[in-house]
C-alpha cells in the first residue's frame, strides 16, 4: 500500500474511550492505518453533505442514527463492515430469522402479526415467546405458556415477532464469529452473580461450528454474534447480533484488528468488504 | 400487492389497477400483512411480482424477506427502505442535485445554536410519514423541548405559499397537485396544477437516484424554486387523471422485464470526496 489506509469506527453513544475498541484501534494504527473514532450520536451531523473520507468504516454502533449514517455512507459508495445491508438486516428480526432458516440454521418456528388475537391459537403447539422485532439482547421478551398469561400482557402497536419457546437445558451459549474464528461463552441464564454473567469460555464442537458457518453464509457477515439454547439436547439459534461486545472472548482485540485489516486490504484492492461476497 | 388500507376500504385507484391487470391476464391477489399470521421462516415467493403499496414496518420487513428469497418487488425493497429513512434519503437527494433543505440529525441541541439563531428549523421523526410529529422551532430552548425518545432530524424551514405541491410519478410521467398543508392533508384530493420544468427535473432525478418507478414527492415552492421535503414510494395518486391506467401499464411492463430499477446510490463520480462527515 502506498497510501495510508484510513479506517473509521462508527461508535454508539457519548464520546469516550472503550477498552476493547481502543485496543483494536491501537493495533490497526500500529499496522500503519490512520484510525478515527466517530461518535455520530453526539456530533453535529450535516446529513445532506455526508462524504466518504475513509477507506473503511467499521459500524460498531447499533443506534438508529449510527445505522442511518452508515446507510447514507453506503449510498455514497463507502465500504462498511459489516456492510450496511447486512447491518440493517440484523436489526430486523423478521428478515434475519427468515434468512437464517433458509440458510439451514436451526431456528425456532417463527410468526409475525400485528394482531394479538392471533396468538392464543399458537399455544396449542406449546409455549411461545414474543419479542420486539427491533429489540436486542433480551429486552422486552415475554414468554407465554398459558392462555391466561395474555390477561396481564399489553402489546405495543406494531409488528409482533413470535417464536416457539424452547426451555433451555440450563445454559445460554453466546457464540462469537470473527472471520474464521468461532468462539463460545457458556453462561448460566439468568445470571445471578458477576462471575455467572462473565460465563465460561469454551471451544465450540463440530455442531456449533457448523451452525456458526451456516449463520455467516446466510447473513453475509464476517463479524457477528449469536445466541444458542439447547432444549432437550437440540440447538436453536434464538438471537443474532450484527456487532456484539465480544465480552469474554480471548484475544478479541487481536482477532478483530486482523479481520478489519484484511477487510481494509480487500477494499483498497477494489474487492468486496466481505471475502467472496457479491455485496 | 402488499397493501395497507387506511380507511379499511381499498382505494378506487387500486381497485381499477387490479381490474385492468386482471383483464390483461394477470392473476392479482392482495394481502394486508397486519391482519394475518405470517411465517417469515417459511415464506416463499409465490408470485412473479410483488407490488409494495403499504408503508408499515411489517410490510417493509416482509418485502425484505421476500427479496432475500429472490422475489421481484416493485419498487425494489432496498429502494423503498431508503425513502423511508429520511437520514439516508436526504443524502441521496442532495447528491442527485435535487434541491433539498439543509438537514441535520438531532443530537445535542446546543450544536445547532448558530443555525436556529439565523432561521427557523423544523424537527421531524426520521421515519415519519404524512407530516405527523413535525414541529417548527425558533430557538435552542424550543429545539431542546422538541427532542423525543426516537431519532429525529432537524431541517431548515422553507417558507412557501402555504400550499404543498404533491408530485406523483409513474415512470417518466410527472403530475402535480396543490393542496393546503395540514396533518391530515394526505387524505384530501388536491387541485391539479401544471408541472413546471424545474419540478419535473427534480422529480425525475429523484426517481433515478433512488431507483423508483412509482413514487411521489412533497415539494414547497420557495422563492428560489421548488424544494423537495419528502419522498415516498407508491403514493395515493389522488387527483391524477387516468392514474390507474398508467400504473397498470407500468406494473405490466415491469412484470415483463421491460423496465429495470437500479439500487439507490449517489451518482458515479460523486462518491469519494473528502469533506466533513
Interface residues (C-beta under 8 A of the other chain):
Chain A: X8 X38 X40 X41 X42 X43 X44 X45 X46 X47 X48 X49 X50 X51 X52 X53 X63 X64 X65 X68 X69 X71 X72 X75 X76 X77 X78 X85 X88 X89 X92 X94 X95 X97 X98 X99 X100 X101 X102 X107 X109 X110 X111 X112 X113 X114 X115 X118 X122 X133 X158 X159
Chain B: X33 X34 X35 X36 X37 X38 X39 X40 X41 X42 X43 X56 X57 X58 X61 X62 X64 X65 X68 X69 X78 X81 X82 X85 X87 X88 X90 X91 X92 X93 X94 X95 X100 X101 X102 X103 X104 X105 X107 X108 X111 X112 X126 X150 X151 X153 X264 X265 X266 X270 X271 X272 X273 X274 X275 X276 X277
